[in-house]
Amino acid sequence: MPAPQAKSRSSARCAGRRYAARELPPSLRPPVLKAYLDRFAGEVQRFFPVPRGSPVESFNDLAPRYPVFELQPLDETALGTGAALR
């Protein structure tokens, strides 16, 4: 049975600010996954079947199995900006 997928939109709070979280489609994930592995290989290499420094194309087949989220600050003063995500 496949793992449950996260909602495509959600919200989070960090340091008193609210953020909208949006899951990126697999086609946009490879460069983010590569940057993440290259920067934090000491901590996360064991979770990736490709080594640090691999070309971005190496992440194309992996992308559907690794969720990646984009965080966007919510403007609490704008009407409707974050109300639906609360």
Residue pairs with C-beta under 8 A, 6 or more apart in sequence:
5 67
6 23
6 67
6 69
7 23
8 22
8 23
9 20
9 21
9 22
9 23
9 85
10 20
10 21
10 85
11 18
11 19
11 20
11 21
11 74
11 82
11 85
11 86
12 18
12 19
12 21
12 71
13 19
17 73
17 74
18 73
18 74
18 76
18 82
19 71
19 72
19 73
19 74
20 71
20 72
20 74
20 82
20 85
21 69
21 70
21 71
22 69
22 70
22 72
23 67
23 68
23 69
23 70
24 32
24 68
24 69
24 70
26 63
26 64
27 63
28 68
29 59
29 63
29 66
29 68
30 56
30 57
30 59
30 60
30 62
30 63
31 56
31 59
32 68
33 48
33 59
33 62
33 63
33 66
33 68
34 54
34 55
34 56
34 58
34 59
36 44
37 44
37 45
37 48
37 50
37 52
37 54
38 52
38 53
41 52
45 51
45 52
48 62
49 62
50 58
50 59
50 62
74 81
74 82
74 85
75 81
75 82
76 82
